[in-house]
Amino acid sequence: MTAVAPTDELRDVHRGGVAEGEPRSRAALPLVLLVRLYQRTISPLLGPVCRYYPSCSAYSVTALERFGPVRGTWLTLLRLLRCNPFARGGVDHVPPRRRPEGVPCTHDHVGTGAPGRPDPASR
């Protein structure tokens, strides 16, 4: 049986991190290393207890790498506050980066009423 290398999608969900080709914050590296240390030492002892998917530590790594130490830490703290015994849990991915001004969209806004694109229902 041959071993299959994990794809970026699996890596993002289970261990956290941004997709291949997406820029990573180098300033957040010390914090990412602390979360990775937690993932390898403490997390296996606790077992799968997170109510959300991906786990809070994987969410943290992705948020730190995507947004840097300040916003990444803020998003991580908000996620940890949401992860409590009264939460329903579910799928909760790190939000995507915003597009810089002047960069065109890579998808179509037809039918959404977005600026510059008329909504077909209003015709």
All heavy atoms as an XYZ file, in Angstrom:
944
protein
N       0.844     -1.173      0.000
C       0.000      0.000      0.000
C       0.889      1.236      0.000
O       1.826      1.336      0.768
C      -0.884     -0.028      1.239
C      -1.875      1.062      1.277
S      -2.998      0.697      2.644
C      -4.075      2.039      2.431
N       0.584      2.196     -0.859
C       1.399      3.406     -0.956
C       0.827      4.510     -0.082
O      -0.378      4.669      0.028
C       1.431      3.922     -2.412
O       0.422      3.322     -3.154
C       2.747      3.762     -3.041
N       1.721      5.267      0.502
C       1.298      6.396      1.327
C       0.971      7.574      0.423
O       1.672      7.853     -0.530
C       2.411      6.778      2.297
N      -0.102      8.233      0.738
C      -0.525      9.394     -0.039
C      -0.148     10.647      0.734
O      -0.446     10.758      1.920
C      -2.054      9.361     -0.285
C      -2.500     10.594     -1.034
C      -2.433      8.100     -1.016
N       0.520     11.575      0.058
C       0.898     12.828      0.709
C      -0.353     13.649      0.979
O      -1.256     13.715      0.150
C       1.852     13.604     -0.182
N      -0.433     14.272      2.159
C      -1.618     15.068      2.465
C      -1.699     16.286      1.550
O      -0.704     16.905      1.237
C      -1.409     15.488      3.915
C       0.042     15.351      4.168
C       0.538     14.286      3.233
N      -2.903     16.603      1.132
C      -3.097     17.779      0.299
C      -3.168     19.012      1.181
O      -3.285     18.916      2.398
C      -4.409     17.661     -0.506
O      -5.489     17.634      0.430
C      -4.420     16.430     -1.376
N      -3.114     20.192      0.552
C      -3.225     21.429      1.320
C      -4.564     21.505      2.041
O      -4.658     22.014      3.139
C      -3.082     22.643      0.401
C      -1.649     22.871     -0.030
O      -0.749     22.480      0.739
O      -1.425     23.421     -1.115
N      -5.612     20.970      1.393
C      -6.928     21.026      1.993
C      -6.958     20.237      3.303
O      -7.462     20.700      4.310
C      -7.943     20.468      1.017
C      -9.369     20.653      1.458
C     -10.338     20.174      0.412
O     -10.072     20.356     -0.779
O     -11.360     19.605      0.809
N      -6.390     19.038      3.312
C      -6.345     18.243      4.535
C      -5.450     18.892      5.580
O      -5.791     18.936      6.746
C      -5.849     16.829      4.231
C      -6.791     15.940      3.449
C      -6.128     14.618      3.127
C      -8.068     15.713      4.227
N      -4.326     19.420      5.160
C      -3.408     20.069      6.090
C      -4.078     21.259      6.743
O      -3.974     21.481      7.933
C      -2.154     20.520      5.343
C      -1.138     21.147      6.235
C       0.076     21.557      5.406
N       0.822     22.533      6.127
C       0.581     23.832      6.134
N      -0.400     24.309      5.430
N       1.309     24.655      6.836
N      -4.824     22.048      5.974
C      -5.501     23.225      6.491
C      -6.530     22.853      7.547
O      -6.642     23.504      8.561
C      -6.158     23.989      5.342
C      -6.806     25.278      5.802
O      -6.183     26.003      6.574
O      -7.937     25.528      5.382
N      -7.255     21.792      7.328
C      -8.323     21.428      8.234
C      -7.796     20.769      9.505
O      -8.216     21.088     10.599
C      -9.335     20.499      7.526
C     -10.314     19.923      8.502
C     -10.051     21.274      6.440
N      -6.845     19.880      9.382
C      -6.428     19.096     10.542
C      -5.313     19.725     11.364
O      -5.306     19.587     12.580
C      -6.034     17.687     10.109
C      -7.188     16.941      9.514
N      -8.283     16.571     10.248
C      -7.447     16.542      8.252
C      -9.146     15.954      9.479
N      -8.670     15.928      8.255
N      -4.374     20.379     10.723
C      -3.270     20.965     11.476
C      -3.257     22.476     11.390
O      -2.539     23.132     12.105
C      -1.943     20.411     10.950
C      -1.840     18.914     11.224
C      -0.478     18.373     10.968
N       0.513     19.088     11.721
C       1.710     19.389     11.243
N       2.048     19.061     10.029
N       2.573     20.031     11.973
N      -4.031     23.027     10.484
C      -4.065     24.472     10.317
C      -3.032     24.926      9.313
O      -2.196     24.160      8.856
N      -3.106     26.175      8.965
C      -2.166     26.744      8.014
C      -2.887     27.219      6.771
O      -4.029     26.863      6.522
N      -2.195     28.050      6.011
C      -2.793     28.588      4.792
C      -2.466     27.681      3.619
O      -1.546     26.878      3.666
C      -2.304     30.027      4.524
C      -2.774     30.966      5.613
C      -0.804     30.092      4.387
N      -3.227     27.827      2.554
C      -3.035     26.999      1.365
C      -1.722     27.338      0.676
O      -1.179     28.433      0.835
C      -4.199     27.205      0.402
N      -1.236     26.400     -0.096
C      -0.009     26.602     -0.862
C      -0.195     27.794     -1.795
O      -1.207     27.908     -2.464
C       0.298     25.338     -1.671
C       1.671     25.315     -2.269
C       2.776     25.217     -1.237
O       2.567     24.550     -0.209
O       3.838     25.812     -1.459
N       0.778     28.703     -1.795
C       0.715     29.870     -2.656
C       0.132     31.095     -1.970
O       0.330     32.208     -2.430
N      -0.602     30.917     -0.870
C      -1.137     32.063     -0.132
C      -0.017     32.616      0.747
O       0.701     31.857      1.391
C      -2.322     31.624      0.729
C      -3.007     32.762      1.436
C      -4.205     32.322      2.258
O      -4.709     31.199      2.062
O      -4.618     33.105      3.118
N       0.161     33.940      0.783
C       1.242     34.497      1.598
C       1.043     34.194      3.083
O      -0.073     34.166      3.576
C       1.179     36.001      1.332
C      -0.066     36.248      0.595
C      -0.595     34.955      0.091
N       2.163     33.962      3.768
C       2.129     33.658      5.202
C       2.799     34.781      5.977
O       3.768     35.358      5.525
C       2.895     32.375      5.497
C       2.333     31.167      4.841
C       3.303     29.999      4.963
N       2.919     28.965      4.037
C       2.299     27.860      4.403
N       2.039     27.647      5.650
N       1.948     26.976      3.509
N       2.299     35.056      7.144
C       2.888     36.075      7.998
C       4.109     35.491      8.708
O       4.005     34.529      9.459
C       1.873     36.545      9.037
O       2.508     37.359      9.997
N       5.256     36.081      8.448
C       6.479     35.639      9.137
C       6.529     36.159     10.570
O       7.141     35.555     11.435
C       7.706     36.088      8.362
C       7.816     35.443      7.004
C       9.070     35.918      6.301
N       9.039     35.590      4.895
C       9.501     34.467      4.387
N      10.003     33.558      5.179
N       9.442     34.247      3.089
N       5.868     37.286     10.814
C       5.874     37.871     12.162
C       5.150     36.978     13.166
O       5.434     37.028     14.357
C       5.236     39.253     12.127
N       4.226     36.168     12.689
C       3.447     35.305     13.579
C       4.128     33.967     13.844
O       3.596     33.150     14.598
C       2.060     35.070     12.989
N       5.288     33.732     13.255
C       5.954     32.428     13.379
C       6.156     31.975     14.831
O       5.880     30.817     15.145
C       7.278     32.426     12.618
C       7.998     31.087     12.574
C       7.136     30.031     11.883
C       9.329     31.223     11.871
N       6.610     32.839     15.763
C       6.755     32.361     17.155
C       5.431     31.877     17.758
O       5.399     30.862     18.463
C       7.281     33.579     17.909
C       7.909     34.436     16.868
C       7.128     34.198     15.613
N       4.341     32.573     17.456
C       3.042     32.144     17.980
C       2.581     30.849     17.323
O       2.016     29.971     17.990
C       2.001     33.244     17.763
C       2.243     34.537     18.531
C       1.256     35.614     18.102
C       2.155     34.289     20.022
N       2.840     30.718     16.025
C       2.482     29.479     15.316
C       3.251     28.305     15.915
O       2.688     27.225     16.129
C       2.757     29.616     13.804
C       2.637     28.276     13.106
C       1.811     30.625     13.184
N       4.519     28.515     16.214
C       5.325     27.439     16.812
C       4.788     27.041     18.186
O       4.798     25.850     18.535
C       6.790     27.859     16.894
C       7.506     28.001     15.549
C       8.920     28.530     15.742
C       7.521     26.694     14.792
N       4.298     28.009     18.960
C       3.703     27.675     20.264
C       2.441     26.827     20.096
O       2.229     25.856     20.832
C       3.361     28.954     21.034
C       4.519     29.654     21.704
C       4.057     30.985     22.305
C       5.118     28.779     22.787
N       1.611     27.185     19.121
C       0.389     26.400     18.877
C       0.759     25.006     18.381
O       0.160     24.009     18.800
C      -0.548     27.118     17.886
C      -1.745     26.243     17.549
C      -1.000     28.456     18.438
N       1.756     24.916     17.500
C       2.201     23.599     17.007
C       2.721     22.741     18.167
O       2.485     21.537     18.212
C       3.296     23.754     15.957
C       2.845     24.428     14.691
C       2.293     23.426     13.738
N       2.091     24.076     12.445
C       1.057     23.854     11.676
N       0.146     22.990     12.039
N       0.926     24.477     10.538
N       3.441     23.362     19.097
C       3.931     22.632     20.277
C       2.756     22.093     21.087
O       2.757     20.936     21.521
C       4.805     23.555     21.135
C       5.397     22.935     22.391
C       6.405     21.847     22.033
C       6.061     24.011     23.243
N       1.728     22.927     21.258
C       0.510     22.480     21.941
C      -0.123     21.305     21.191
O      -0.534     20.312     21.805
C      -0.494     23.634     22.047
C      -1.885     23.187     22.375
C      -2.257     22.920     23.690
C      -2.831     22.982     21.379
C      -3.529     22.477     24.003
C      -4.104     22.539     21.672
C      -4.449     22.285     22.981
O      -5.700     21.833     23.282
N      -0.199     21.404     19.848
C      -0.812     20.342     19.048
C      -0.083     19.018     19.199
O      -0.701     17.957     19.158
C      -0.842     20.734     17.568
C      -1.862     21.775     17.215
C      -1.806     22.165     15.751
O      -0.747     22.136     15.123
N      -2.942     22.530     15.193
N       1.223     19.069     19.368
C       2.012     17.829     19.430
C       2.166     17.275     20.838
O       2.452     16.091     20.996
C       3.387     18.061     18.823
C       3.312     18.306     17.339
C       4.663     18.678     16.790
N       4.519     19.217     15.459
C       4.963     18.627     14.368
N       5.576     17.477     14.448
N       4.791     19.187     13.200
N       1.999     18.109     21.866
C       2.239     17.627     23.228
C       0.962     17.514     24.061
O       0.646     16.448     24.571
C       3.234     18.552     23.965
O       2.724     19.891     23.972
C       4.602     18.525     23.299
N       0.220     18.586     24.204
C      -0.941     18.599     25.105
C      -2.206     18.068     24.434
O      -2.959     17.291     25.026
C      -1.170     20.022     25.655
C       0.058     20.449     26.462
C      -2.428     20.095     26.500
C       0.072     21.893     26.852
N      -2.436     18.471     23.205
C      -3.669     18.092     22.503
C      -3.885     16.571     22.418
O      -5.005     16.107     22.635
C      -3.690     18.716     21.114
O      -4.889     18.426     20.458
N      -2.858     15.763     22.129
C      -3.089     14.312     22.096
C      -3.540     13.732     23.442
O      -4.264     12.750     23.485
C      -1.730     13.734     21.694
C      -1.036     14.842     20.993
C      -1.509     16.096     21.654
N      -3.148     14.374     24.536
C      -3.557     13.902     25.862
C      -5.026     14.217     26.149
O      -5.698     13.487     26.878
C      -2.677     14.535     26.939
C      -1.179     14.244     26.844
C      -0.415     15.041     27.888
C      -0.917     12.761     27.001
N      -5.520     15.319     25.572
C      -6.908     15.732     25.813
C      -7.903     15.010     24.926
O      -9.071     14.868     25.284
C      -7.040     17.247     25.588
C      -6.204     18.138     26.500
C      -6.351     19.589     26.088
C      -6.600     17.932     27.945
N      -7.461     14.602     23.752
C      -8.369     13.949     22.807
C      -9.184     14.983     22.042
O      -9.049     16.185     22.248
N     -10.070     14.526     21.172
C     -10.876     15.447     20.361
C     -12.025     16.050     21.172
O     -13.082     15.450     21.311
C     -11.383     14.573     19.224
C     -11.405     13.202     19.794
C     -10.289     13.136     20.801
N     -11.816     17.225     21.735
C     -12.839     17.848     22.570
C     -13.411     19.131     21.989
O     -14.358     19.678     22.548
C     -12.294     18.140     23.998
C     -11.987     16.858     24.724
C     -11.085     19.029     23.931
N     -12.865     19.617     20.893
C     -13.330     20.879     20.316
C     -14.708     20.694     19.683
O     -14.973     19.691     19.031
C     -12.341     21.398     19.273
S     -12.704     23.081     18.761
N     -15.586     21.655     19.888
C     -16.945     21.605     19.350
C     -17.008     22.068     17.902
O     -18.036     21.950     17.263
C     -17.871     22.481     20.189
C     -17.999     21.976     21.595
C     -18.904     22.892     22.400
N     -19.208     22.304     23.672
C     -20.182     21.435     23.877
N     -20.915     21.041     22.884
N     -20.399     20.946     25.072
N     -15.930     22.675     17.439
C     -15.913     23.227     16.085
C     -15.001     22.432     15.172
O     -14.148     21.677     15.616
C     -15.439     24.685     16.108
C     -16.456     25.625     16.671
C     -16.375     26.050     17.989
C     -17.497     26.093     15.902
C     -17.301     26.917     18.518
C     -18.439     26.960     16.414
C     -18.335     27.374     17.714
O     -19.258     28.231     18.230
N     -15.217     22.641     13.886
C     -14.392     22.018     12.857
C     -13.942     23.118     11.923
O     -14.801     23.855     11.437
C     -15.229     20.989     12.101
C     -14.472     20.270     11.016
C     -13.657     19.204     11.331
C     -14.586     20.669      9.697
C     -12.970     18.541     10.334
C     -13.899     20.014      8.701
C     -13.092     18.954      9.023
O     -12.411     18.296      8.052
N     -12.680     23.335     11.715
C     -11.528     22.640     12.268
C     -11.335     22.963     13.756
O     -11.977     23.867     14.279
C     -10.367     23.176     11.436
C     -10.804     24.508     10.948
C     -12.290     24.410     10.800
N     -10.452     22.228     14.382
C     -10.233     22.416     15.816
C      -9.744     23.835     16.093
O      -9.278     24.541     15.203
C      -9.203     21.410     16.321
O      -7.928     21.734     15.807
N      -9.844     24.247     17.339
C      -9.434     25.605     17.714
C      -7.951     25.847     17.443
O      -7.559     26.936     17.030
C      -9.750     25.859     19.182
S     -11.536     25.918     19.506
N      -7.114     24.834     17.645
C      -5.680     25.030     17.400
C      -5.389     25.140     15.907
O      -4.558     25.951     15.487
C      -4.858     23.910     18.034
O      -5.198     22.656     17.487
N      -6.085     24.364     15.072
C      -5.906     24.472     13.620
C      -6.416     25.826     13.135
O      -5.808     26.466     12.282
C      -6.638     23.341     12.905
N      -7.526     26.291     13.689
C      -8.061     27.612     13.367
C      -7.033     28.683     13.718
O      -6.794     29.611     12.948
C      -9.354     27.829     14.155
C     -10.056     29.135     13.879
C     -11.109     29.190     12.985
C      -9.692     30.306     14.537
C     -11.781     30.380     12.745
C     -10.342     31.493     14.300
C     -11.392     31.525     13.402
O     -12.039     32.712     13.169
N      -6.412     28.537     14.874
C      -5.421     29.508     15.339
C      -4.227     29.595     14.391
O      -3.783     30.682     14.038
C      -4.964     29.133     16.746
O      -3.955     30.000     17.172
N      -3.699     28.454     13.976
C      -2.552     28.445     13.060
C      -2.921     29.129     11.748
O      -2.172     29.961     11.234
C      -2.050     27.001     12.814
C      -1.031     26.961     11.688
C      -1.453     26.428     14.086
N      -4.091     28.816     11.219
C      -4.524     29.425      9.964
C      -4.704     30.932     10.124
O      -4.257     31.718      9.286
C      -5.832     28.793      9.464
O      -5.648     27.383      9.355
C      -6.238     29.354      8.119
N      -5.354     31.361     11.210
C      -5.577     32.794     11.441
C      -4.258     33.537     11.611
O      -4.076     34.626     11.060
C      -6.458     32.991     12.670
N      -3.326     32.958     12.346
C      -2.027     33.610     12.558
C      -1.240     33.722     11.260
O      -0.650     34.764     10.971
C      -1.224     32.856     13.617
C      -1.741     32.967     15.050
C      -1.088     31.924     15.934
C      -1.520     34.369     15.592
N      -1.224     32.656     10.477
C      -0.478     32.695      9.220
C      -1.148     33.612      8.203
O      -0.470     34.281      7.433
C      -0.335     31.283      8.632
C       0.660     30.435      9.366
C       0.889     29.094      8.706
O       0.162     28.738      7.752
O       1.803     28.379      9.145
N      -2.456     33.664      8.186
C      -3.166     34.469      7.195
C      -3.169     35.948      7.545
O      -3.004     36.807      6.682
C      -4.599     33.968      7.057
C      -5.386     34.691      5.975
C      -6.715     34.030      5.717
N      -6.492     32.736      5.091
C      -7.395     31.764      5.027
N      -8.585     31.949      5.551
N      -7.116     30.626      4.448
N      -3.371     36.297      8.818
C      -3.570     37.691      9.204
C      -2.464     38.292     10.055
O      -2.503     39.480     10.355
C      -4.903     37.844      9.938
C      -6.088     37.579      9.069
C      -6.853     36.451      9.247
C      -6.437     38.457      8.062
C      -7.958     36.199      8.450
C      -7.535     38.218      7.252
C      -8.292     37.087      7.449
N      -1.489     37.501     10.491
C      -0.413     38.050     11.303
C      -0.712     37.937     12.787
O      -1.780     37.470     13.197
N       0.246     38.393     13.627
C       0.111     38.167     15.067
C      -1.013     38.958     15.734
O      -1.631     38.461     16.665
C       1.468     38.584     15.624
C       2.080     39.452     14.591
C       1.515     39.023     13.279
N      -1.332     40.162     15.263
C      -2.346     40.973     15.954
C      -3.753     40.489     15.624
O      -4.496     40.060     16.514
C      -2.178     42.469     15.602
C      -3.284     43.294     16.244
C      -0.814     42.968     16.054
N      -4.134     40.542     14.358
C      -5.491     40.111     13.990
C      -5.651     38.604     14.165
O      -6.721     38.118     14.541
C      -5.816     40.508     12.553
C      -7.252     40.189     12.211
C      -7.786     40.953     11.037
N      -9.186     40.640     10.846
C      -9.736     40.386      9.683
N      -9.026     40.459      8.583
N     -11.011     40.103      9.600
N      -4.597     37.822     13.913
C      -4.662     36.379     14.108
C      -4.934     36.010     15.557
O      -5.725     35.109     15.848
N      -4.279     36.725     16.487
C      -4.518     36.481     17.909
C      -5.936     36.886     18.289
O      -6.616     36.188     19.045
C      -3.492     37.246     18.766
O      -2.177     36.792     18.416
C      -3.728     37.043     20.243
N      -6.410     38.014     17.744
C      -7.773     38.466     18.023
C      -8.800     37.439     17.550
O      -9.726     37.087     18.279
C      -8.005     39.822     17.369
C      -9.404     40.328     17.525
C     -10.333     40.459     16.554
C     -10.044     40.736     18.747
N     -11.507     40.929     17.085
C     -11.361     41.111     18.430
C      -9.620     40.822     20.071
C     -12.256     41.565     19.386
C     -10.524     41.277     21.024
C     -11.812     41.635     20.675
N      -8.632     36.945     16.316
C      -9.556     35.934     15.795
C      -9.501     34.648     16.629
O     -10.522     34.010     16.869
C      -9.239     35.627     14.330
C      -9.583     36.727     13.327
C      -9.009     36.392     11.951
C     -11.076     36.941     13.246
N      -8.305     34.280     17.072
C      -8.159     33.088     17.917
C      -8.882     33.269     19.243
O      -9.583     32.357     19.708
C      -6.667     32.785     18.156
O      -6.044     32.515     16.895
C      -6.477     31.610     19.084
N      -8.730     34.438     19.869
C      -9.413     34.687     21.142
C     -10.934     34.651     20.977
O     -11.632     34.076     21.815
C      -8.979     36.035     21.724
C      -7.555     36.085     22.269
C      -7.200     37.504     22.687
C      -7.404     35.131     23.439
N     -11.426     35.246     19.887
C     -12.875     35.193     19.642
C     -13.348     33.757     19.468
O     -14.412     33.375     19.974
C     -13.229     36.025     18.410
C     -13.072     37.535     18.546
C     -13.374     38.216     17.223
C     -13.943     38.077     19.652
N     -12.565     32.955     18.762
C     -12.929     31.548     18.551
C     -12.931     30.793     19.875
O     -13.841     30.003     20.158
C     -11.952     30.926     17.564
C     -12.030     29.426     17.436
C     -13.368     28.971     16.828
N     -13.389     27.547     16.671
C     -13.013     26.902     15.585
N     -12.625     27.553     14.520
N     -13.048     25.601     15.539
N     -11.926     31.014     20.709
C     -11.859     30.323     21.999
C     -13.033     30.708     22.897
O     -13.540     29.877     23.662
C     -10.526     30.607     22.689
C      -9.305     29.977     22.017
C      -8.021     30.450     22.689
C      -9.389     28.465     22.030
N     -13.475     31.957     22.810
C     -14.641     32.370     23.590
C     -15.927     31.722     23.079
O     -16.845     31.452     23.849
C     -14.787     33.895     23.559
C     -13.732     34.663     24.349
C     -13.867     36.157     24.104
C     -13.836     34.343     25.834
N     -15.994     31.473     21.762
C     -17.170     30.798     21.193
C     -17.188     29.313     21.539
O     -18.248     28.694     21.566
C     -17.180     30.930     19.660
C     -17.579     32.283     19.168
C     -17.867     32.275     17.681
N     -16.822     31.717     16.853
C     -15.850     32.411     16.259
N     -15.780     33.701     16.439
N     -14.961     31.820     15.502
N     -16.040     28.722     21.768
C     -15.940     27.284     22.028
C     -16.172     27.032     23.516
O     -15.238     27.051     24.311
C     -14.575     26.776     21.580
S     -14.472     24.979     21.525
N     -17.420     26.824     23.889
C     -17.763     26.603     25.286
C     -18.865     25.540     25.361
O     -19.425     25.159     24.340
C     -18.195     27.924     25.937
C     -19.412     28.517     25.282
O     -20.491     27.932     25.337
N     -19.255     29.675     24.641
N     -19.182     25.063     26.547
C     -20.176     23.992     26.667
C     -21.569     24.361     26.158
O     -22.372     23.492     25.854
C     -20.222     23.707     28.171
C     -18.931     24.189     28.702
C     -18.536     25.341     27.836
N     -21.874     25.658     26.046
C     -23.203     26.073     25.608
C     -23.266     26.315     24.102
O     -24.333     26.582     23.565
C     -23.630     27.334     26.355
C     -23.576     27.147     27.843
C     -22.584     27.749     28.591
C     -24.504     26.336     28.485
C     -22.530     27.562     29.962
C     -24.452     26.150     29.850
C     -23.461     26.763     30.594
N     -22.129     26.238     23.428
C     -22.086     26.466     21.983
C     -22.563     25.223     21.248
O     -22.322     24.097     21.677
C     -20.675     26.817     21.544
N     -23.225     25.440     20.122
C     -23.682     24.314     19.310
C     -22.544     23.717     18.499
O     -22.599     22.572     18.098
C     -24.797     24.765     18.376
C     -26.050     25.118     19.137
C     -27.123     25.632     18.243
N     -27.428     24.679     17.189
C     -28.262     24.916     16.214
N     -28.879     26.070     16.146
N     -28.488     24.015     15.282
N     -21.516     24.510     18.227
C     -20.387     24.020     17.439
C     -20.718     24.036     15.964
O     -21.625     24.730     15.517
N     -19.962     23.284     15.196
C     -20.180     23.201     13.758
C     -18.940     23.621     12.987
O     -17.847     23.709     13.530
N     -19.130     23.899     11.708
C     -18.020     24.291     10.842
C     -17.804     25.793     10.988
O     -18.747     26.579     10.879
C     -18.316     23.926      9.368
C     -17.209     24.414      8.460
C     -18.501     22.432      9.239
N     -16.574     26.184     11.239
C     -16.230     27.595     11.442
C     -14.816     27.820     10.918
O     -13.846     27.624     11.637
C     -16.324     27.944     12.927
C     -15.983     29.399     13.201
O     -16.199     30.244     12.315
O     -15.503     29.678     14.313
N     -14.709     28.211      9.648
C     -13.402     28.433      9.050
C     -12.938     29.867      9.276
O     -13.744     30.764      9.514
C     -13.440     28.151      7.546
C     -13.654     26.708      7.232
N     -12.698     25.746      7.469
C     -14.718     26.054      6.722
C     -13.165     24.570      7.102
N     -14.389     24.732      6.649
N     -11.643     30.085      9.176
C     -11.061     31.422      9.258
C     -11.559     32.217      8.058
O     -11.587     31.702      6.939
C      -9.515     31.341      9.248
C      -8.890     32.721      9.251
C      -9.017     30.527     10.424
N     -11.963     33.478      8.263
C     -12.441     34.260      7.123
C     -11.327     34.474      6.097
O     -10.153     34.511      6.452
C     -12.883     35.586      7.741
C     -12.252     35.647      9.074
C     -11.986     34.232      9.508
N     -11.711     34.638      4.826
C     -10.687     34.882      3.802
C     -10.135     36.295      3.917
O     -10.744     37.171      4.539
C     -11.445     34.689      2.488
C     -12.862     34.984      2.831
C     -13.046     34.555      4.264
N      -8.974     36.509      3.296
C      -8.415     37.858      3.221
C      -9.294     38.732      2.354
O      -9.907     38.275      1.415
C      -7.032     37.805      2.578
C      -5.973     37.451      3.521
C      -4.634     37.888      2.930
N      -3.622     37.504      3.868
C      -2.640     36.676      3.609
N      -2.507     36.200      2.409
N      -1.789     36.352      4.528
N      -9.289     40.018      2.660
C      -9.997     40.971      1.809
C      -9.143     41.295      0.599
O      -7.922     41.298      0.670
C     -10.280     42.249      2.580
C     -11.271     42.039      3.685
C     -11.692     43.379      4.267
N     -12.572     43.138      5.378
C     -12.338     43.564      6.602
N     -11.265     44.253      6.871
N     -13.187     43.300      7.566
N      -9.835     41.606     -0.503
C      -9.131     42.019     -1.712
C      -8.596     43.423     -1.538
O      -9.305     44.296     -1.049
C     -10.107     42.049     -2.894
C     -10.135     40.857     -3.730
C     -11.052     41.020     -4.932
N     -12.338     41.653     -4.650
C     -12.673     42.877     -5.045
N     -11.868     43.604     -5.746
N     -13.852     43.363     -4.748
N      -7.355     43.698     -1.967
C      -6.867     45.079     -1.950
C      -7.659     45.936     -2.932
O      -8.194     45.426     -3.917
C      -5.413     44.958     -2.405
C      -5.078     43.514     -2.342
C      -6.358     42.752     -2.377
N      -7.734     47.240     -2.666
C      -8.445     48.160     -3.553
C      -7.873     48.089     -4.960
O      -6.661     48.027     -5.143
C      -8.322     49.594     -3.034
C      -9.226     49.883     -1.867
C     -10.697     49.817     -2.241
O     -11.076     50.298     -3.323
O     -11.462     49.271     -1.439
N      -8.745     48.096     -5.934
C      -8.320     48.119     -7.329
C      -8.047     46.757     -7.939
O      -7.826     46.648     -9.130
N      -8.052     45.713     -7.138
C      -7.823     44.365     -7.664
C      -9.173     43.792     -8.071
O     -10.097     43.731     -7.257
C      -7.146     43.453     -6.614
C      -7.024     42.034     -7.129
C      -5.801     44.012     -6.232
N      -9.317     43.386     -9.341
C     -10.621     42.882     -9.781
C     -10.953     41.528     -9.167
O     -10.069     40.764     -8.793
C     -10.457     42.762    -11.298
C      -8.994     42.642    -11.517
C      -8.327     43.394    -10.399
N     -12.244     41.256     -9.079
C     -12.716     39.962     -8.573
C     -12.369     38.861     -9.567
O     -12.249     39.100    -10.758
C     -14.229     39.986     -8.390
S     -14.763     41.008     -7.037
N     -12.242     37.659     -9.054
C     -11.975     36.518     -9.922
C     -13.239     35.704    -10.156
O     -13.178     34.637    -10.723
C     -10.902     35.610     -9.295
O     -11.369     35.195     -8.013
C      -9.584     36.336     -9.163
N     -14.375     36.226     -9.701
C     -15.640     35.532     -9.904
C     -16.669     36.516    -10.448
O     -16.449     37.710    -10.483
C     -16.121     34.880     -8.607
C     -16.285     35.869     -7.493
N     -15.248     36.235     -6.682
C     -17.349     36.586     -7.084
C     -15.668     37.125     -5.810
N     -16.931     37.361     -6.031
N     -17.812     36.031    -10.861
C     -18.828     36.842    -11.496
C     -19.872     37.284    -10.480
O     -20.301     36.504     -9.638
C     -19.480     36.016    -12.608
C     -20.283     36.861    -13.561
O     -20.232     38.104    -13.434
O     -20.951     36.288    -14.434
N     -20.294     38.551    -10.562
C     -21.300     39.092     -9.653
C     -22.675     39.191    -10.305
O     -23.530     39.906     -9.820
C     -20.886     40.492     -9.179
C     -19.770     40.473     -8.201
N     -19.970     40.371     -6.861
C     -18.431     40.520     -8.382
C     -18.806     40.383     -6.238
N     -17.852     40.472     -7.137
N     -22.892     38.518    -11.399
C     -24.174     38.608    -12.093
C     -25.283     38.104    -11.178
O     -25.184     37.038    -10.570
C     -24.143     37.787    -13.406
C     -25.518     37.745    -14.037
C     -23.133     38.379    -14.359
N     -26.319     38.894    -11.054
C     -27.475     38.496    -10.250
C     -27.345     38.791     -8.777
O     -28.217     38.463     -7.994
N     -26.257     39.457     -8.362
C     -26.077     39.736     -6.947
C     -26.410     41.174     -6.603
O     -26.482     41.523     -5.437
C     -24.635     39.456     -6.503
O     -23.760     40.332     -7.216
C     -24.257     38.010     -6.737
N     -26.585     42.019     -7.623
C     -26.841     43.427     -7.362
C     -25.604     44.158     -6.890
O     -25.687     45.219     -6.293
N     -24.410     43.578     -7.136
C     -23.156     44.202     -6.719
C     -22.918     45.465     -7.538
O     -23.405     45.586     -8.655
C     -21.998     43.224     -6.910
N     -22.180     46.436     -6.986
C     -21.916     47.671     -7.715
C     -21.280     47.391     -9.077
O     -20.378     46.567     -9.195
C     -20.937     48.424     -6.815
C     -21.116     47.831     -5.471
C     -21.565     46.414     -5.687
N     -21.777     48.088    -10.082
C     -21.226     47.918    -11.421
C     -21.864     46.789    -12.202
O     -21.625     46.629    -13.384
N     -22.644     45.988    -11.548
C     -23.324     44.869    -12.210
C     -24.816     44.983    -11.921
O     -25.231     44.872    -10.771
C     -22.824     43.524    -11.687
C     -21.374     43.250    -11.887
C     -21.156     42.835    -13.325
N     -19.761     42.546    -13.525
C     -19.318     41.549    -14.236
N     -20.157     40.739    -14.826
N     -18.032     41.376    -14.397
N     -25.637     45.215    -12.938
C     -27.080     45.320    -12.657
C     -27.675     43.986    -12.241
O     -27.256     42.939    -12.702
C     -27.652     45.802    -13.987
C     -26.635     45.399    -15.009
C     -25.299     45.397    -14.309
N     -28.625     44.069    -11.355
C     -29.341     42.877    -10.929
C     -30.384     42.536    -11.983
O     -31.180     43.390    -12.370
C     -30.031     43.143     -9.592
C     -30.612     41.887     -8.964
O     -30.397     40.801     -9.533
O     -31.253     42.023     -7.919
N     -30.389     41.317    -12.532
C     -31.330     40.960    -13.590
C     -32.782     41.154    -13.172
O     -33.635     41.433    -14.005
C     -31.039     39.494    -13.889
C     -29.756     39.180    -13.228
C     -29.524     40.216    -12.185
N     -33.098     41.042    -11.911
C     -34.483     41.169    -11.450
C     -34.963     42.616    -11.538
O     -36.167     42.868    -11.584
C     -34.608     40.668    -10.026
N     -34.043     43.584    -11.553
C     -34.435     44.990    -11.577
C     -34.673     45.501    -12.992
O     -34.988     46.662    -13.183
C     -33.369     45.834    -10.891
O     -32.158     45.786    -11.620
N     -34.468     44.691    -14.014
C     -34.661     45.127    -15.396
C     -36.103     45.139    -15.783
O     -36.959     44.512    -15.425
C     -33.897     44.225    -16.366
C     -32.418     44.422    -16.200
C     -31.719     43.576    -17.235
N     -30.313     43.490    -16.845
C     -29.477     42.692    -17.413
N     -29.844     41.897    -18.369
N     -28.225     42.653    -17.031
